[in-house]
Each structure stands twice: as C-alpha cells, then as structure tokens.
Amino acid sequence: MENVMLEAALKYASFGWYVFPCIGKEPLGTTHGFLSATRDEKVIRFWWENHPERNIAIATGTDFSGLVVIDIDDKNGKCGSAVLRD
C-alpha cells in the first residue's frame, strides 16, 4: 500500500525543509515538538511508517527551513487580505 504522507514528507525534506508529524496544530510523536523537525530520512520513515495518518508540518523560519509564512485571517471586523494589501 502506498504511504502518501511518507512520500510527501520525504519530498519536502529533499527540498531542504525540516518536517515533523502533527494532528491539527499539535506536533505528535516527537521528543521536543517542532524542535524535533528533521530532514533525516530514517527518522521521517520511522514517524510515518508507524503513523501514516499524521499530517505533515514544516518548521519555518531561518533556524529551520528558511521559509516565511504569512497567515491572513478575517477577524475582529477586519479583512486580513485588505490589511495586508494596505
């Protein structure tokens, strides 16, 4: 059976991105939450072979993958995309 999440996690790691398993916003199966994020194929295989249902999270920022994420929300009566545009 194909393990789609494992293959995706390995692909992300091949881009140089640090990954870790999660459910929702909660890191799972790691010793130190997102600080356990890795590009190590052996560790990634262990995580997703044992829990193929887990989502994939990518540790962002300069200390990890070098990715910047902008989270745009509509809340408190403000339109996030309009605020960003302004």
MOFEN-V216796 format. One record per backbone hydrogen bond with DSSP energy under -0.5 kcal/mol. NH is the residue of the N-H (numbers start at 1). CO is the residue of the C=O. Records with the same first field share a line. If there is no record, write none. Layout:
BEGIN
NH=CO, CO
END
This chain:
BEGIN
4=2
7=3
8=4
9=5
10=6
11=7
12=8
13=9
14=10
15=11, 12
16=13
17=12
18=59
19=17, 38
20=57
22=55
23=26
26=23
27=25
28=21
35=32
36=33
37=34
38=19
41=39
44=40
45=41
46=42
47=43
48=44
49=45
50=46
51=47
54=51
55=22
57=20, 55
59=18
60=58
61=67
64=61
65=59
66=61
71=69
72=70
73=71
75=73, 78
78=75
80=78
83=79
84=80
85=81
86=82
END
